[in-house]
C-alpha cells in the first residue's frame, strides 16, 4: 500500500468562466478546504520547477496575483483570449476557450513528506474536447483524509461545490483493474454521476443514494481499494458490464 497515490477527482464539460470568476471560486473552495482539515492550512503555488513555489499566504492574499501570473496558458495564441490588458496579459474580465489552471500543494516539493497533497484546479474551459476538473492527490495511502467518514465529507464537498458531471475517490491500480475500453468509465470506492438513472444499472451489492442532481455510489466498505481487492475488482467489472451490455 505504500506506493499508491489515492486521489479525489471531479470532472465536468464546457463551462465558460472569466479569470476573475475562477479566482473567486478557487478562493472560496480553498477556504472551505481549510475548514475541513488543517492539512490544507498552508498552500504553495507550484511552478515549472521544484524550486519556484510561491506561498499563497495564510489568508490566501497572494492567490489573485498568482492566478494572474500563473493561471493561464502562456503558449496559447493571444486571439484566444478576450479583454487582454495593454501588455497582452489576461485581466479579471478575460475568458479563454482552454480555461484557467492552478497547481497547488500544501508543502514545498523539495521538502515534501507523506502529508504532501497536490491540488489541481482547471476551470473555465468552454471546449467540448476537454474537461474541467479538480483533483486532490495524496502522498500517503494512510492519510486521515481517507478515513471513510472524512473521505465522504471531502468528496461531497467537491461534488456540491463544483457541480460536476462525474467524480470518484480512487487510485491508479484499482482504476486500471476495472477499466473498460467500451465505457471508458473510471471507478473508485466512492463515485458520483450526475445521471441518477445509473442507480438502476448498479449491482445489488453496490450501495447508492441520491445526492444533488445525481447519485453517489460506493464499492466496498468505504476504505481505500487497490488492484489486490479481488472482490471489489469483480464488482467494478460487473458495473462496467452493466453500463455497456453486450
PAZAPA-4460 file (N, C-alpha, C; in steps of 0.05 Angstrom, whole numbers, plus 32768, in hexadecimal, padded with zeros to 4 digits):
% residues 246
    n_x    n_y    n_z   ca_x   ca_y   ca_z    c_x    c_y    c_z   seq   type   mol
   8010   7FE8   8000   8000   8000   8000   8011   8019   8000     1      X     A
   802B   8017   8006   803C   802F   800A   8042   803E   7FF0     2      X     A
   803D   8031   7FD8   8043   803F   7FBF   802B   8049   7FB1     3      X     A
   8013   8048   7FBD   7FFB   8051   7FAF   7FF7   806F   7FB5     4      X     A
   7FEA   807C   7FA2   7FE5   8099   7FA4   7FC7   809D   7FA0     5      X     A
   7FB7   809A   7FB5   7F9A   809E   7FB2   7F94   80BB   7FA9     6      X     A
   7F7E   80BE   7F9C   7F76   80D9   7F94   7F58   80DD   7F93     7      X     A
   7F4F   80F5   7F99   7F34   80FE   7F97   7F32   810D   7F7C     8      X     A
   7F1E   8108   7F6C   7F1C   8117   7F53   7EFF   811B   7F4B     9      X     A
   7EF9   8133   7F41   7EDF   8139   7F35   7EE4   8146   7F1A    10      X     A
   7ED2   8141   7F07   7ED5   8149   7EEB   7EBB   8153   7EE0    11      X     A
   7EBD   8166   7ECE   7EA5   8170   7EC0   7EAD   817C   7EA5    12      X     A
   7E99   8180   7E94   7E9F   8189   7E79   7EA0   81A7   7E76    13      X     A
   7E9A   81B0   7E5E   7E9D   81CC   7E57   7E8D   81DE   7E6A    14      X     A
   7E9C   81F2   7E75   7E8F   8206   7E87   7EA1   821E   7E88    15      X     A
   7E9A   8233   7E79   7EAA   824B   7E77   7EAB   8259   7E92    16      X     A
   7EC2   8265   7E97   7EC6   8273   7EB0   7EDC   8288   7EAC    17      X     A
   7ED8   82A0   7EB6   7EED   82B5   7EB5   7F03   82AE   7EC9    18      X     A
   7F1A   82BA   7EC5   7F30   82B6   7ED7   7F28   82BF   7EF3    19      X     A
   7F1A   82D6   7EF5   7F12   82E0   7F0F   7EFF   82CC   7F1D    20      X     A
   7EED   82C1   7F0E   7EDA   82AD   7F19   7EEA   8294   7F23    21      X     A
   7EFE   828C   7F13   7F0E   8275   7F1B   7F1D   827B   7F35    22      X     A
   7F28   8293   7F37   7F37   829A   7F4F   7F25   829A   7F67    23      X     A
   7F0D   82A6   7F65   7EFB   82A8   7F7B   7EF0   828C   7F83    24      X     A
   7EEA   827B   7F70   7EE0   8261   7F76   7EF6   8250   7F83    25      X     A
   7F0E   8252   7F79   7F25   8243   7F84   7F2A   824C   7FA1    26      X     A
   7F29   8266   7FA6   7F2D   8270   7FC1   7F18   8264   7FD4    27      X     A
   7EFF   8265   7FCC   7EE9   825B   7FDD   7EED   823D   7FE2    28      X     A
   7EF6   822E   7FCE   7EFA   8212   7FD1   7F11   820C   7FE4    29      X     A
   7F27   821B   7FE2   7F3E   8216   7FF3   7F38   821D   8010    30      X     A
   7F28   8232   8014   7F1F   8239   8030   7F0F   8222   803B    31      X     A
   7EFE   8216   802B   7EEE   8200   8035   7EFF   81E7   803B    32      X     A
   7F13   81E2   802B   7F26   81CC   8030   7F33   81D0   804B    33      X     A
   7F3B   81E9   8051   7F48   81EE   806B   7F36   81E9   8082    34      X     A
   7F1C   81EC   807E   7F09   81E6   8093   7F06   81C8   8098    35      X     A
   7F0D   81B8   8084   7F0A   819B   8087   7F22   818F   8096    36      X     A
   7F3A   8198   8090   7F52   818C   809C   7F6A   819F   809B    37      X     A
   7F79   81A0   80B1   7F91   81B2   80B2   7FA7   81AA   809E    38      X     A
   7FA5   8192   8091   7FB9   818C   807C   7FB8   81A0   8066    39      X     A
   7FA2   81AE   8063   7FA0   81C2   804D   7FA6   81DE   8056    40      X     A
   7FAF   81E2   806E   7FB3   81FD   8079   7FC9   820C   806A    41      X     A
   7FDF   81FE   8063   7FF6   820B   8055   7FF6   8201   8038    42      X     A
   7FF6   8214   8025   7FF5   820D   8009   800A   821C   7FF9    43      X     A
   8015   820F   7FE5   8028   821B   7FD3   801E   8217   7FB6    44      X     A
   8024   822B   7FA5   8020   8228   7F89   8039   821A   7F7D    45      X     A
   8034   8204   7F6E   804B   81F6   7F62   8052   8203   7F48    46      X     A
   806C   8205   7F43   8076   8210   7F29   807F   81FA   7F17    47      X     A
   808E   8202   7F02   8099   81EE   7EEF   80AF   81DD   7EFB    48      X     A
   80BC   81E8   7F10   80D2   81D9   7F1D   80CC   81D7   7F3B    49      X     A
   80DA   81C4   7F47   80D4   81BE   7F64   80DC   81D5   7F76    50      X     A
   80EC   81E8   7F6C   80F6   81FE   7F7D   80E8   8218   7F77    51      X     A
   80D1   8217   7F6A   80C3   8230   7F63   80A8   8233   7F70    52      X     A
   80A4   8225   7F86   808A   8228   7F94   8086   8244   7F9E    53      X     A
   806D   824D   7F9F   8067   8267   7FAA   8052   8262   7FC0    54      X     A
   8056   826E   7FD8   8042   826A   7FED   8028   8279   7FE6    55      X     A
   8012   826B   7FEA   7FF8   8277   7FE5   7FF0   828A   7FFB    56      X     A
   7FFC   8287   8013   7FF7   8298   8029   7FE3   828D   803D    57      X     A
   7FE6   8294   8056   7FD5   8289   806B   7FB8   8291   8067    58      X     A
   7FB4   82A8   805B   7F98   82B1   8056   7F92   82B0   8038    59      X     A
   7FA2   82A1   8029   7F9F   829E   800C   7FA2   82B9   7FFE    60      X     A
   7FB1   82CB   800A   7FB4   82E6   7FFF   7FC2   82E6   7FE4    61      X     A
   7FD3   82D2   7FDF   7FE3   82D2   7FC6   7FD5   82C3   7FB0    62      X     A
   7FBD   82B7   7FB5   7FB1   82A6   7FA1   7FAB   82B5   7F87    63      X     A
   7FA0   82CD   7F89   7F98   82DC   7F71   7FB1   82E3   7F60    64      X     A
   7FC6   82EC   7F6C   7FDE   82F3   7F5D   7FEB   82DA   7F51    65      X     A
   7FEA   82C4   7F5F   7FF5   82AB   7F55   7FE5   82A2   7F3D    66      X     A
   7FCB   82A3   7F3F   7FBA   829B   7F28   7FBE   82AD   7F10    67      X     A
   7FC1   82C7   7F14   7FC5   82D9   7EFE   7FE0   82D4   7EF0    68      X     A
   7FF3   82C9   7F00   800E   82C3   7EF5   8010   82A7   7EEA    69      X     A
   8005   8293   7EF9   8009   8277   7EF2   7FF1   8268   7EE9    70      X     A
   7FDA   8274   7EEB   7FC1   8265   7EE7   7FB8   8262   7ECA    71      X     A
   7FC9   826A   7EB7   7FC1   8269   7E9A   7FD7   825D   7E89    72      X     A
   7FCF   8253   7E73   7FE2   8246   7E60   7FF0   825C   7E50    73      X     A
   8009   8260   7E56   8019   8275   7E49   801F   826E   7E2C    74      X     A
   801C   8254   7E24   8021   824C   7E09   8008   824E   7DF7    75      X     A
   7FF1   8254   7E03   7FD9   8256   7DF4   7FD9   826F   7DE3    76      X     A
   7FCF   826F   7DCB   7FCE   8287   7DB9   7FBF   829D   7DC7    77      X     A
   7FC8   82B5   7DC4   7FBB   82CC   7DD1   7F9E   82D0   7DC8    78      X     A
   7F98   82C8   7DAF   7F7D   82CC   7DA6   7F68   82BA   7DB3    79      X     A
   7F72   82A6   7DC2   7F60   8294   7DD1   7F55   82A3   7DEA    80      X     A
   7F62   82B8   7DF3   7F5A   82C5   7E0B   7F49   82DE   7E05    81      X     A
   7F37   82E4   7E17   7F28   82FD   7E16   7F33   8310   7E2B    82      X     A
   7F2F   832A   7E27   7F35   833E   7E3B   7F51   833D   7E47    83      X     A
   7F65   833B   7E35   7F81   833D   7E3D   7F88   835A   7E44    84      X     A
   7F9C   835D   7E55   7FA5   8378   7E5C   7FB8   8383   7E46    85      X     A
   7FC3   839A   7E4B   7FD4   83A7   7E37   7FEE   8397   7E31    86      X     A
   7FF5   8386   7E44   800E   8376   7E41   8007   835A   7E36    87      X     A
   7FEE   8356   7E2F   7FE6   833C   7E24   7FE3   8326   7E39    88      X     A
   7FDD   832E   7E51   7FD9   831A   7E67   7FBC   8319   7E6F    89      X     A
   7FB3   8302   7E79   7F97   8300   7E81   7F90   8312   7E99    90      X     A
   7F78   831B   7E9A   7F6D   832A   7EB0   7F57   831A   7EBE    91      X     A
   7F4C   8324   7ED3   7F36   8316   7EE1   7F1E   8312   7ECE    92      X     A
   7F1C   8323   7EBA   7F05   8321   7EA8   7F0A   830E   7E91    93      X     A
   7F22   8304   7E8E   7F29   82F3   7E77   7F1C   82D8   7E79    94      X     A
   7F15   82CD   7E61   7F0D   82B1   7E5E   7F20   82A5   7E49    95      X     A
   7F21   828B   7E49   7F31   827C   7E35   7F26   8260   7E33    96      X     A
   7F25   8256   7E1A   7F18   823C   7E16   7F25   8226   7E25    97      X     A
   7F40   8227   7E29   7F4E   8212   7E37   7F4D   8215   7E56    98      X     A
   7F41   822A   7E60   7F3D   822D   7E7C   7F56   8235   7E8C    99      X     A
   7F53   8232   7EA6   7F68   823C   7EB9   7F71   8224   7ECA   100      X     A
   7F8A   8225   7ED4   7F94   820F   7EE4   7FA6   821A   7EFB   101      X     A
   7FA4   820B   7F11   7FB7   8210   7F27   7FC0   81F5   7F32   102      X     A
   7FDA   81F3   7F37   7FE5   81DB   7F44   7FEF   81E4   7F60   103      X     A
   7FE4   81D8   7F74   7FEA   81E0   7F90   7FF3   81C7   7F9F   104      X     A
   8000   81CC   7FB6   8008   81B6   7FC8   800A   81C2   7FE4   105      X     A
   8008   81B0   7FF8   8009   81B9   8013   8026   81B9   801F   106      X     A
   8039   81AF   800F   8055   81B0   8017   8066   81B6   7FFE   107      X     A
   807E   81C0   8004   8091   81C4   7FEE   809A   81A9   7FE3   108      X     A
   809C   81A6   7FC9   80A2   818C   7FBD   80BD   8181   7FC7   109      X     A
   80D1   8192   7FCA   80EB   8188   7FD3   80EB   817F   7FF0   110      X     A
   80D7   8187   7FFF   80D5   8180   801B   80BD   816F   8021   111      X     A
   80B1   8163   800D   8098   8156   8012   809B   813D   8023   112      X     A
   8086   8138   8033   8085   8121   8045   806D   8110   803C   113      X     A
   8066   80FC   804C   804F   80EB   8046   8036   80FB   8046   114      X     A
   8036   8113   8053   801E   8123   8054   801A   8135   803C   115      X     A
   802C   8133   8028   802B   8144   8010   8010   813F   8002   116      X     A
   8003   8154   7FFA   7FEA   8153   7FEC   7FEC   8166   7FD4   117      X     A
   7FE6   815C   7FBC   7FE6   816D   7FA4   7FC9   8173   7F9D   118      X     A
   7FC3   818C   7F96   7FA9   8195   7F8E   7FAA   81A1   7F73   119      X     A
   7F9B   8196   7F60   7F9A   81A0   7F45   7F7F   81AC   7F3F   120      X     A
   7F7E   81C5   7F38   7F64   81D3   7F31   7F65   81DA   7F14   121      X     A
   7F52   81D1   7F04   7F50   81D7   7EE8   7F33   81DD   7EE2   122      X     A
   7F2D   81F7   7EDD   7F11   81FF   7ED9   7F10   8215   7EC4   123      X     A
   7EF8   8218   7EB8   7EF4   822D   7EA4   7EF8   8224   7E88   124      X     A
   7EFE   820A   7E83   7F00   81FF   7E68   7EE5   81FF   7E5B   125      X     A
   7EE3   8208   7E43   7EC9   8209   7E35   7EC9   81F8   7E1C   126      X     A
   7EDE   81E7   7E19   7EE0   81D5   7E03   7ED6   81B9   7E0B   127      X     A
   7EC7   81AC   7DFB   7EBD   8191   7E01   7ED3   817C   7DFD   128      X     A
   7EEA   8184   7DF5   7F00   8171   7DF0   7F0F   816A   7E09   129      X     A
   7F0B   8179   7E1F   7F1A   8173   7E37   7F08   8179   7E4F   130      X     A
   7F10   8170   7E66   7F00   8172   7E7F   7F0B   8188   7E91   131      X     A
   7EF9   8195   7E9F   7F00   81A3   7EB7   7F03   818F   7ECD   132      X     A
   7F15   8194   7EE0   7F19   8180   7EF5   7F25   818D   7F0E   133      X     A
   7F21   817F   7F24   7F2F   8185   7F3D   7F39   816A   7F48   134      X     A
   7F53   8169   7F4E   7F5F   8151   7F58   7F6E   8157   7F72   135      X     A
   7F6B   8145   7F85   7F7A   8146   7F9E   7F88   812B   7FA1   136      X     A
   7FA3   812C   7F9E   7FB3   8113   7F9E   7FC3   8111   7FB8   137      X     A
   7FC2   80FA   7FC5   7FCF   80F6   7FDF   7FE9   80E7   7FDB   138      X     A
   7FFC   80ED   7FED   8016   80DF   7FED   8017   80C9   8001   139      X     A
   8001   80C6   8011   8001   80B3   8027   7FE9   80A1   8024   140      X     A
   7FEC   8087   801F   7FD6   8075   801D   7FC7   8071   8037   141      X     A
   7FD3   807A   804D   7FC6   8079   8067   7FBD   8094   8071   142      X     A
   7FBA   80A7   805F   7FB3   80C2   8066   7F99   80C3   8076   143      X     A
   7F97   80D4   808A   7F7D   80D7   8098   7F67   80E0   8086   144      X     A
   7F6D   80EC   806F   7F58   80F4   805C   7F4B   80DC   8050   145      X     A
   7F57   80C4   8052   7F4B   80AC   8047   7F3A   809C   805C   146      X     A
   7F3A   80A6   8074   7F27   809A   8087   7F0B   809B   807A   147      X     A
   7EFB   8086   807A   7EE2   8085   806B   7ED0   809D   8070   148      X     A
   7ECD   80A6   8089   7EBC   80BC   808F   7EC7   80D6   8083   149      X     A
   7EE2   80DA   8087   7EEE   80F2   807C   7EEF   80F2   805E   150      X     A
   7EF5   80DB   8052   7EF5   80DA   8034   7EDA   80E0   8029   151      X     A
   7EC5   80D6   8036   7EAA   80DC   802C   7EA4   80FA   802E   152      X     A
   7EAC   8106   8044   7EA8   8123   8048   7EB6   8133   8033   153      X     A
   7ED0   812D   802E   7EDF   813C   801A   7ED4   8137   7FFE   154      X     A
   7ECD   811F   7FF8   7EC2   8119   7FDE   7EA8   8127   7FD9   155      X     A
   7E96   8128   7FED   7E7D   8136   7FEA   7E82   8154   7FE7   156      X     A
   7E96   815F   7FF4   7E9D   817B   7FF0   7EA4   8180   7FD3   157      X     A
   7EB5   816F   7FC8   7EBD   8173   7FAC   7EA5   8172   7F99   158      X     A
   7E93   815F   7F9E   7E7B   815D   7F8D   7E69   8175   7F90   159      X     A
   7E64   817D   7FA9   7E51   8193   7FAE   7E5D   81AD   7FA5   160      X     A
   7E77   81B1   7FA8   7E83   81CB   7FA1   7E86   81CF   7F83   161      X     A
   7E8F   81BA   7F75   7E96   81BD   7F58   7E80   81B4   7F45   162      X     A
   7E6B   81A7   7F50   7E55   819E   7F3F   7E5F   818F   7F26   163      X     A
   7E6D   8179   7F2A   7E79   816A   7F14   7E65   8158   7F07   164      X     A
   7E6E   814B   7EF1   7E5F   8136   7EE4   7E66   811B   7EEF   165      X     A
   7E7F   8118   7EF9   7E87   80FF   7F05   7E9E   8103   7F18   166      X     A
   7EA3   80F0   7F29   7EB9   80F2   7F3B   7EBE   80D8   7F49   167      X     A
   7ED6   80D6   7F57   7EDC   80BD   7F64   7EF3   80C2   7F78   168      X     A
   7EF5   80B0   7F8B   7F0D   80AD   7F9C   7F19   8092   7F95   169      X     A
   7F32   8092   7F8B   7F3D   807A   7F81   7F5B   807B   7F82   170      X     A
   7F68   8067   7F76   7F85   8068   7F72   7F8B   8058   7F59   171      X     A
   7FA3   805B   7F4E   7FA8   8052   7F33   7FA5   8034   7F2F   172      X     A
   7FAE   8024   7F42   7FAD   8007   7F3D   7F91   7FFC   7F3D   173      X     A
   7F80   8007   7F4F   7F64   7FFE   7F4F   7F56   8009   7F36   174      X     A
   7F5A   8022   7F30   7F4E   802E   7F18   7F55   801D   7EFF   175      X     A
   7F6E   8016   7EFC   7F76   8007   7EE5   7F6B   7FEA   7EE5   176      X     A
   7F69   7FDF   7EFC   7F5F   7FC3   7EFE   7F42   7FC0   7EF5   177      X     A
   7F33   7FD6   7EF7   7F16   7FD5   7EF0   7F11   7FE6   7ED7   178      X     A
   7F26   7FEE   7EC9   7F22   7FFF   7EB1   7F15   7FEF   7E9B   179      X     A
   7F03   7FFB   7E8C   7EF6   7FEF   7E75   7EF8   8002   7E5D   180      X     A
   7F03   7FF8   7E47   7F07   8009   7E30   7EEC   8012   7E24   181      X     A
   7ED7   8002   7E28   7EBD   8009   7E1C   7EB0   8020   7E2B   182      X     A
   7EB0   801E   7E46   7EA2   8033   7E55   7EB5   804A   7E5B   183      X     A
   7ECF   8045   7E5D   7EE3   805A   7E64   7EDC   8067   7E7F   184      X     A
   7ECE   8058   7E90   7EC6   8061   7EAA   7EDD   805C   7EBE   185      X     A
   7EE6   8070   7ECD   7EF7   806B   7EE4   7EE5   8065   7EFC   186      X     A
   7EEF   8054   7F0D   7EE1   804D   7F25   7EF3   804D   7F3D   187      X     A
   7EE8   8053   7F55   7EF7   8052   7F6E   7EE5   8047   7F83   188      X     A
   7EEE   804A   7F9C   7EDD   8040   7FB2   7EC7   8054   7FB9   189      X     A
   7ECA   806D   7FB0   7EB4   8080   7FB1   7EB0   808B   7F95   190      X     A
   7E98   808E   7F8C   7E92   8096   7F70   7E7A   80A9   7F70   191      X     A
   7E7B   80BC   7F5E   7E64   80CE   7F59   7E5E   80CF   7F3C   192      X     A
   7E44   80CE   7F35   7E3B   80D3   7F1A   7E23   80E6   7F1B   193      X     A
   7E23   80FA   7F0A   7E0D   810D   7F09   7DF4   8101   7EFD   194      X     A
   7DF6   80EA   7EF1   7DDF   80DB   7EE6   7DD5   80C8   7EFA   195      X     A
   7DBE   80CE   7F07   7DB4   80BC   7F1D   7DAA   80A1   7F12   196      X     A
   7DA5   809F   7EF8   7D9A   8086   7EED   7DAF   806F   7EEF   197      X     A
   7DC9   8076   7EF2   7DDD   8062   7EF5   7DD8   8050   7F0D   198      X     A
   7DCA   805A   7F21   7DC3   804A   7F38   7DB5   8030   7F31   199      X     A
   7DA5   8031   7F1B   7D96   801A   7F13   7DA7   8005   7F06   200      X     A
   7DC0   800B   7EFF   7DD2   7FF9   7EF2   7DE7   7FED   7F04   201      X     A
   7DE7   7FF6   7F1D   7DFB   7FED   7F30   7DF5   7FD2   7F3C   202      X     A
   7E08   7FC1   7F41   7E03   7FA7   7F4E   7DF7   7FAB   7F6A   203      X     A
   7DE9   7F97   7F73   7DDC   7F99   7F8D   7DF0   7F9D   7FA4   204      X     A
   7E09   7F94   7FA0   7E1D   7F96   7FB5   7E28   7FB3   7FB8   205      X     A
   7E21   7FC5   7FA6   7E2C   7FE0   7FA6   7E17   7FF3   7FB2   206      X     A
   7E1F   8000   7FC7   7E0D   8013   7FD4   7E0E   802E   7FC6   207      X     A
   7DF7   803B   7FC4   7DF6   8055   7FB7   7DE1   8066   7FC5   208      X     A
   7DE3   8080   7FC0   7DCF   8092   7FCB   7DCE   80AB   7FBA   209      X     A
   7DB7   80B7   7FB9   7DB4   80D0   7FAA   7DC5   80E6   7FB7   210      X     A
   7DD3   80F6   7FA6   7DE3   810C   7FB0   7DE2   8122   7F9C   211      X     A
   7DD7   8139   7FA3   7DD5   814F   7F91   7DC4   8146   7F79   212      X     A
   7DCF   814C   7F61   7DC1   8145   7F48   7DC6   8128   7F40   213      X     A
   7DD7   8119   7F4E   7DDF   80FF   7F46   7DDF   80EA   7F5C   214      X     A
   7DF3   80D8   7F5B   7DF5   80C4   7F70   7E12   80C1   7F78   215      X     A
   7E16   80B9   7F91   7E30   80AF   7F9A   7E2D   8091   7F9F   216      X     A
   7E40   8081   7F94   7E3F   8064   7F9A   7E5B   805B   7FA3   217      X     A
   7E5B   8045   7FB2   7E73   803C   7FC0   7E79   801F   7FB9   218      X     A
   7E92   801A   7FB6   7E9C   7FFF   7FB2   7EAC   7FF7   7FCA   219      X     A
   7EA5   7FE2   7FD8   7EB3   7FDB   7FF1   7EA7   7FE9   8009   220      X     A
   7EB7   7FEA   801E   7EAE   7FF4   8038   7EB6   8011   803C   221      X     A
   7EBF   801F   8027   7EC8   803B   802A   7EE6   803E   802E   222      X     A
   7EF4   8028   8030   7F11   802A   8034   7F20   8028   8019   223      X     A
   7F39   8031   8019   7F48   8032   8000   7F4B   8017   7FF3   224      X     A
   7F49   8016   7FD9   7F4B   7FFD   7FCA   7F63   7FFE   7FB7   225      X     A
   7F70   7FE7   7FB2   7F84   7FE5   7F9E   7F7D   7FCD   7F8C   226      X     A
   7F8E   7FC7   7F79   7F89   7FB0   7F67   7F88   7F96   7F76   227      X     A
   7F92   7F95   7F8F   7F93   7F7C   7F9E   7F78   7F76   7FAB   228      X     A
   7F65   7F89   7FAB   7F4B   7F84   7FB6   7F39   7F75   7FA2   229      X     A
   7F3D   7F5B   7FA1   7F31   7F4B   7F8B   7F13   7F4D   7F8A   230      X     A
   7F06   7F4C   7FA2   7EE8   7F4D   7FA2   7EDF   7F68   7F97   231      X     A
   7EEC   7F7E   7F9F   7EE4   7F98   7F96   7EEB   7F9D   7F78   232      X     A
   7F01   7F90   7F6F   7F07   7F92   7F53   7EF1   7F84   7F43   233      X     A
   7EE8   7F6D   7F4C   7ED2   7F5F   7F3F   7EB9   7F70   7F3E   234      X     A
   7EB3   7F7E   7F54   7E9C   7F8F   7F54   7E9F   7FA6   7F40   235      X     A
   7EB7   7FB2   7F3F   7EBC   7FC7   7F2B   7EB7   7FBD   7F0F   236      X     A
   7EC1   7FA5   7F09   7EBD   7F9A   7EEE   7EA0   7F94   7EE8   237      X     A
   7E91   7F8D   7EFE   7E75   7F88   7EFA   7E66   7FA2   7EF4   238      X     A
   7E6F   7FB7   7F01   7E63   7FD2   7EFB   7E68   7FDA   7EDE   239      X     A
   7E81   7FD6   7ED5   7E88   7FDD   7EBA   7E77   7FCE   7EA6   240      X     A
   7E74   7FB4   7EAB   7E64   7FA3   7E99   7E47   7FAD   7E98   241      X     A
   7E3C   7FB5   7EAF   7E21   7FBE   7EB1   7E1D   7FD9   7EA1   242      X     A
   7E32   7FEA   7EA2   7E30   8004   7E95   7E33   8001   7E77   243      X     A
   7E3F   7FEA   7E6E   7E42   7FE6   7E51   7E3C   7FC9   7E4B   244      X     A
   7E23   7FC1   7E4C   7E1C   7FA5   7E47   7E23   7F9D   7E2A   245      X     A
   7E2B   7F84   7E27   7E33   7F7A   7E0C   7E1B   7F79   7DF9   246      X     A
***
